[in-house]
């Protein structure tokens, strides 16, 4: 049951990634699962704890993948070219993902509970209702937390683009 739900969530998340993505939803779920069960006695307290751990595992996998693709030895800094029409592909998805991750790490230091909600929504693709259930909070509370988190992250990301700290 958990595998099917993780697979569905990964497919939702990967649908928003750029075309030509080498990481597929099944691979993302398998890698996350291996990381989760590879721990000695993970001791999940409940469903919310498990999905929070799964969200964190998926986030780390996506971030590692984005960093790997940006590495110079893997052609980092180069733009992918679509051979079919020789048009330049839009770069930026990996940069955006890394920027969101950096801002989210800062946010987690300020408000870990709201950061967990962002991980479930942004990196796993859960709806407000699914994330609220996983975190054992009410949907209206989740909506308020989501609104605040988005505003905080937006401010952090736009400040970073302007070069502010």
Buried (B, 14 or more C-beta within 10 A) or exposed (E): EEEEBBBEBBBBBBEEBBEEBEBEBEBBBBBBBEBBEEEEEEEBEEBBBBBBBBBBBBBBBBBEBBBBBBEEEEEEEEEBEEEEEEEEEEBEBBEEBBBBBBBBEEBBEEBEEBBBBBBBBBBBBBBBEBBBBBBEBEBEBBBEBBEBBBEBBEEBBEEBEEEEE
